[in-house]
Amino acid sequence: MARKIGSRYTAHQILGRGSAGTVWLGEGPEGPVAVKILRDDLAADQELVGRFVQERTALLGLDHPHVVAVRDLVVDGNDLALVMDLVRGTDLRTRLNRERRLAPEAAVAITADIADGLAAAHAAGVVHRDVKPENVLLDMEGPIGPGGAHPALLTDFGVAKLIDTPRRTPERAAGRAPATKIIGTPDYLAPEIVEGLPPRAAVDIYALATVLYELLAGFTPFGGGHPGAVLRRHVTETVVPLPGIPEELWQLLVQCLAKAPASRLRAAELAARLREQLPGLAGIAPLEVDEPDSDETEPPAAPEEPAAPARDTPRRAAVSLVPGAPARDGANRDTHTSMRVPAPDELAGGARGTARAPRAAGAPRPGSARHRAEQRRRRLRLTLAAAATAVALAVAGYAATQSDPPSPTAPVRHGPGTGP
């Protein structure tokens, strides 16, 4: 059913759902548009509506080939909506769910496009705060780039900032400081956000490097398991190398995943360095690594843990933490969350110093039925080897006791023609 959005736009059908709202295919005075209608609870927040209007100039001013342009902001009754360019294609999460991982050339080309878009946004003083595959759109009508990659565009600028800005809570009204919250998607949060520091441009670089790692490996470097464990890994653990990618590309990834924001590259430099890598990546096949095992700091699995799912089963890259989010199609995009900032002792607890290493392709997951069977076979082989060694030693000892060397007092027989 068609839905009027303000006086200029009509929303015709739902294209997708996210944690902040619903995206509709719409029509405006200049043709088709995408209309993102924010959640009802956000539209009912008068302070947020005020900030929404204040952000209008910054959001409308972003004009770049790799940024989905915001054409208008609509405040109309219970509707709070962003009217954006319509990109005919899919999002990067959908492609990852289908292919699990990309060839390095395509992954780097897509990441370079997004880095270009971030460079323009940062130059305008805008920080995205929620870079993730769900917020990267692939323009299927655009020219094919390196590795067969379609042009990539970053969307949802400003949404995280709108939601993140402190509101007039009961604690604030009473003059007390409200509890600090973390706004974002756990798998892609920079360490400084976890530690409660204000987000700067470097948080987008960290998140984009995490996306590149995921495009190459099929999983994020610090994700998986309980969200609290994910947040702690960002602060305490170091990323484990991925086998099969050039060393220069790996060092670029490591620099952009640095814990210290000042150590990371700026967006424009990252885009240029990534494009320099493209010629050497041509023809390299997608990596063959399996997702790492759960961290020991997470709740232990049941003794009879089922075997790992098939390799072609799509993995959700982030945990859905939207309070009260109803189950519906597209719920895997509800990955935006609000969490309390962990205390220093919580961040320090259980640190292992290094991230979980990816398993070799085809290796069993510890605790799985296949892993336990291999352990039993290995113990049997060791037992048989030990028994064979013991038997060999016993036989050698017995043979030594049966030998009869000449007695030193026995007469010596001389051959013919020899003297006494």
C-alpha positions in Angstrom: 0.0 0.0 0.0 1.3 3.5 -0.9 2.2 5.8 2.0 2.6 9.5 1.8 5.8 11.0 3.2 5.4 14.7 3.7 3.9 16.6 0.7 6.4 15.6 -1.9 7.1 11.9 -1.6 5.2 8.6 -1.8 6.5 5.3 -0.4 5.3 2.3 -2.4 7.0 -0.9 -1.1 9.5 -2.0 1.5 13.0 -2.7 0.3 14.5 -3.7 3.7 14.5 -3.3 7.4 17.2 -2.2 9.8 17.8 -1.4 13.4 17.0 2.3 12.9 14.1 2.0 10.6 12.6 0.7 7.3 13.7 1.5 3.8 11.0 2.0 1.2 11.0 2.4 -2.6 9.5 5.8 -3.1 8.7 8.4 -5.7 9.5 12.1 -5.6 9.2 15.1 -7.9 12.5 14.1 -9.6 11.8 10.3 -9.9 12.4 7.2 -7.9 14.1 7.6 -4.5 14.8 5.5 -1.4 13.0 6.6 1.7 14.3 5.5 5.1 11.6 6.0 7.7 13.0 6.0 11.2 11.5 3.9 14.0 8.4 5.3 15.7 10.2 5.6 19.1 12.8 7.8 17.4 10.2 9.9 15.7 8.5 10.5 19.1 11.7 11.8 20.7 11.4 15.6 20.3 15.0 16.2 21.2 16.1 13.7 18.4 13.8 15.5 16.0 15.5 18.7 16.8 18.9 17.2 16.2 17.6 15.7 13.0 16.8 19.1 11.7 20.1 20.5 12.9 22.0 17.8 11.0 20.2 18.6 7.8 22.9 20.9 6.3 25.7 18.4 7.0 23.9 15.4 5.6 22.6 17.2 2.5 26.1 18.6 1.8 27.7 15.2 1.2 28.1 14.8 -2.5 30.5 12.0 -3.7 30.3 9.1 -6.2 30.8 6.6 -3.3 28.3 8.1 -0.9 24.6 7.6 -1.2 23.3 11.2 -1.3 20.6 12.4 1.1 18.2 14.5 -0.9 15.8 15.6 1.8 14.9 15.2 5.4 11.2 15.0 6.2 9.5 15.7 9.6 5.8 15.1 9.2 3.6 14.1 12.1 4.8 10.7 13.3 7.2 10.3 10.3 10.9 11.1 10.5 12.5 10.2 7.2 15.6 10.5 5.1 15.0 10.7 1.3 18.1 9.3 -0.5 19.2 8.4 -4.0 18.0 5.0 -5.1 20.8 2.6 -5.7 19.8 -0.3 -7.9 21.7 -3.3 -6.6 22.2 -5.1 -3.3 24.1 -4.5 -0.1 27.4 -6.0 0.7 26.0 -8.2 3.5 23.8 -10.0 1.0 26.7 -10.7 -1.3 28.8 -12.0 1.7 25.9 -14.3 2.7 25.9 -15.7 -0.8 29.6 -16.0 -1.4 31.0 -16.1 2.2 34.2 -14.4 1.1 35.5 -12.5 -1.9 38.6 -12.7 -4.0 41.2 -10.3 -2.7 41.1 -8.1 -5.8 37.3 -7.5 -5.5 37.5 -7.1 -1.7 40.2 -4.4 -2.0 38.4 -2.6 -4.8 35.2 -2.4 -2.8 37.1 -1.2 0.3 38.9 1.5 -1.7 35.6 2.9 -2.9 34.3 3.2 0.6 37.6 4.7 1.8 37.1 7.4 -0.9 33.6 8.1 0.3 34.9 8.3 3.9 37.6 10.7 2.9 35.0 13.1 1.5 32.8 12.8 4.6 35.7 13.3 7.0 36.8 16.4 5.0 33.3 17.8 5.6 33.6 17.0 9.3 31.2 14.1 9.3 32.0 10.7 11.0 29.9 7.8 9.9 30.2 5.7 13.2 28.6 2.6 11.8 30.6 1.3 8.8 29.6 -2.3 8.2 28.6 -4.5 5.2 24.9 -3.7 5.7 25.6 0.0 5.1 27.6 -0.6 1.9 25.5 -0.7 -1.3 26.7 -2.2 -4.6 25.5 -0.4 -7.7 24.7 -3.2 -10.2 24.1 -0.7 -12.9 27.5 0.9 -12.6 30.7 -0.1 -14.5 32.5 -3.3 -13.5 35.7 -2.6 -11.7 38.8 -4.7 -10.7 37.9 -8.3 -9.8 34.4 -7.9 -11.2 33.4 -5.6 -8.4 30.6 -3.2 -8.9 30.9 0.4 -7.6 30.4 0.5 -3.8 28.6 3.4 -2.0 28.3 4.1 1.7 24.9 4.8 3.1 23.3 5.8 6.5 25.5 8.7 7.3 24.3 10.5 10.4 21.9 7.9 11.7 24.3 6.5 14.3 25.1 10.1 15.5 21.4 10.9 15.8 20.8 7.9 17.9 24.0 8.3 19.9 23.5 11.9 21.1 22.6 12.1 24.8 19.0 12.6 25.5 17.2 14.1 28.4 17.0 11.0 30.6 15.6 10.9 34.2 19.2 10.8 35.5 20.1 13.9 33.4 16.9 15.7 34.5 17.9 15.0 38.1 21.4 16.4 37.6 23.1 13.0 37.6 25.3 11.8 34.9 23.6 8.9 33.0 25.4 5.7 32.3 27.6 5.8 29.3 26.4 3.8 26.4 28.0 2.3 23.3 26.2 2.8 20.1 27.2 0.7 17.1 27.7 -2.9 15.9 29.9 -5.0 18.2 32.0 -6.6 15.5 33.1 -3.3 14.0 33.6 -1.0 17.1 37.0 0.6 17.5 38.7 0.1 20.9 38.4 3.8 21.8 34.6 3.6 21.5 34.6 0.6 23.8 36.6 2.5 26.3 34.1 5.4 26.3 36.1 7.9 24.2 34.4 10.2 21.7 34.3 8.8 18.2 36.6 10.6 15.7 37.3 9.9 12.0 39.7 7.0 13.0 36.8 4.9 14.2 35.6 4.7 10.6 39.0 3.5 9.4 39.0 0.7 12.1 35.5 -0.4 11.1 36.4 -0.3 7.3 39.6 -2.4 8.0 37.3 -4.9 9.9 35.0 -5.0 6.8 38.0 -5.7 4.5 39.2 -8.5 6.9 35.7 -10.0 6.7 35.5 -9.8 2.9 38.8 -11.7 2.7 38.3 -14.2 5.5 34.5 -14.7 5.8 34.5 -13.6 9.4 35.5 -10.6 11.4 38.8 -10.5 13.4 37.3 -10.1 16.8 33.7 -11.2 16.4 31.8 -14.3 17.5 30.2 -15.3 20.8 28.9 -13.1 23.5 28.9 -9.3 22.7 30.8 -8.6 25.9 33.6 -10.9 24.8 33.6 -9.2 21.4 34.0 -5.8 22.9 36.8 -7.0 25.2 38.7 -8.5 22.2 38.7 -5.2 20.4 40.6 -3.7 23.4 42.9 -6.6 24.5 43.6 -8.8 21.6 45.8 -8.5 18.4 44.7 -9.7 15.0 46.0 -13.0 13.7 47.5 -13.0 10.1 45.5 -14.4 7.3 47.4 -16.9 5.2 47.5 -16.4 1.4 47.5 -12.6 1.1 50.5 -10.4 0.1 52.5 -9.1 3.1 52.1 -5.5 2.1 48.3 -5.8 2.1 48.4 -7.5 5.5 50.6 -4.8 7.0 48.1 -2.2 5.7 45.3 -4.1 7.4 47.3 -4.3 10.7 48.0 -0.6 10.6 44.3 0.3 10.2 43.3 -2.1 13.0 45.8 -0.5 15.4 44.5 0.0 18.9 45.8 3.6 18.9 43.7 5.8 16.7 46.7 8.0 15.8 48.4 5.0 14.3 45.7 4.4 11.6 45.8 5.8 8.1 43.6 8.6 7.0 40.8 7.6 4.6 42.3 9.3 1.5 45.7 7.6 2.1 44.0 4.2 2.8 42.1 4.5 -0.5 45.3 5.3 -2.5 47.3 2.5 -0.8 44.6 0.0 -1.5 44.4 0.9 -5.2 48.2 0.5 -5.4 47.7 -3.2 -4.3 45.2 -4.0 -7.0 47.6 -5.0 -9.9 49.3 -7.6 -7.6 46.0 -9.1 -6.5 44.7 -10.0 -10.0 43.9 -13.7 -10.3 44.3 -14.6 -6.6 41.4 -16.9 -5.5 39.4 -16.4 -2.4 41.2 -17.5 0.8 40.7 -21.0 2.2 40.4 -20.6 6.0 37.7 -21.5 8.5 36.2 -19.4 11.2 38.1 -19.5 14.4 36.8 -21.2 17.5 35.0 -19.5 20.3 37.0 -17.6 22.9 37.6 -19.3 26.3 36.1 -16.2 28.0 32.7 -17.0 26.5 30.2 -19.4 28.2 31.4 -23.1 27.6 29.5 -25.1 25.0 27.5 -28.2 26.0 29.4 -31.5 26.0 27.6 -32.8 23.0 28.0 -29.7 20.8 26.7 -30.3 17.3 29.1 -30.4 14.5 30.0 -27.2 12.7 27.6 -26.1 10.0 28.3 -26.6 6.3 30.8 -24.2 4.8 28.2 -22.7 2.6 26.0 -21.7 5.5 25.9 -17.9 5.7 27.3 -16.5 9.0 25.8 -13.5 10.6 28.7 -11.1 11.2 27.3 -9.4 14.2 25.0 -10.2 17.1 21.5 -8.6 17.0 21.0 -6.6 20.2 18.0 -4.4 19.4 15.9 -4.5 22.5 12.5 -6.0 21.7 13.1 -6.3 18.0 10.4 -8.5 16.5 11.3 -11.5 14.4 10.9 -10.7 10.8 12.4 -10.9 7.4 15.6 -8.9 7.2 16.2 -9.2 11.0 19.8 -10.0 10.4 20.3 -6.4 9.6 19.3 -5.3 13.1 22.8 -5.2 14.3 22.9 -1.7 15.9 23.1 -1.8 19.6 23.3 0.3 22.7 25.5 -1.2 25.5 27.0 0.0 28.7 30.7 0.8 28.5 32.7 -2.0 30.3 34.7 -1.1 33.4 38.5 -1.4 33.1 38.6 -4.6 35.2 36.0 -6.1 32.9 38.1 -5.3 29.8 41.2 -6.7 31.4 39.5 -9.9 32.6 40.2 -13.0 30.5 42.5 -11.3 28.1 44.6 -13.9 26.1 46.8 -11.4 24.4 46.1 -12.5 20.9 43.0 -13.1 18.8 41.7 -16.6 18.1 43.6 -18.0 15.2 41.7 -19.2 12.1 41.6 -22.9 11.6 43.0 -24.5 8.5 40.5 -25.3 5.9 38.7 -28.5 6.8 40.1 -28.7 10.3 37.6 -29.9 12.9 36.1 -27.5 15.5 37.3 -28.4 19.1 34.5 -30.1 21.0 32.7 -31.3 17.9 32.0 -35.0 17.3 34.6 -35.1 14.5 37.2 -33.5 16.8 36.6 -36.0 19.6 36.8 -38.9 17.1 40.2 -37.6 15.9 41.4 -37.3 19.5 40.4 -40.9 20.1 42.2 -42.1 17.0 45.3 -40.1 18.0 45.3 -41.6 21.5 45.0 -45.1 20.0 47.9 -44.5 17.7 50.1 -43.2 20.5 49.1 -46.3 22.7 50.0 -48.7 19.9 53.3 -47.0 19.2 54.2 -47.1 22.9 53.3 -50.8 23.1 55.4 -51.6 20.0 58.3 -49.7 21.5 58.0 -51.7 24.7 57.9 -55.0 22.9 60.9 -54.1 20.8 62.9 -53.2 23.9 61.9 -56.4 25.6 63.0 -58.5 22.6 66.3 -56.7 22.4 66.9 -57.3 26.2 66.1 -61.0 25.9 68.4 -61.4 22.9 71.2 -59.8 24.9 70.9 -62.2 27.8 71.0 -65.3 25.4 74.4 -64.4 23.8 77.4 -66.5 25.1 80.8 -64.6 24.7 84.1 -66.7 25.1 85.3 -67.1 28.8 88.6 -65.4 29.5 90.0 -68.6 31.2 89.0 -71.0 28.4 91.9 -72.6 26.4 92.7 -71.0 23.1 92.8 -73.4 20.2 95.6 -72.6 17.7 95.5 -73.5 14.1 97.9 -75.9 12.4 101.6 -74.7 12.3 101.1 -72.3 15.2 103.1 -72.4 18.4 101.7 -72.8 21.9 
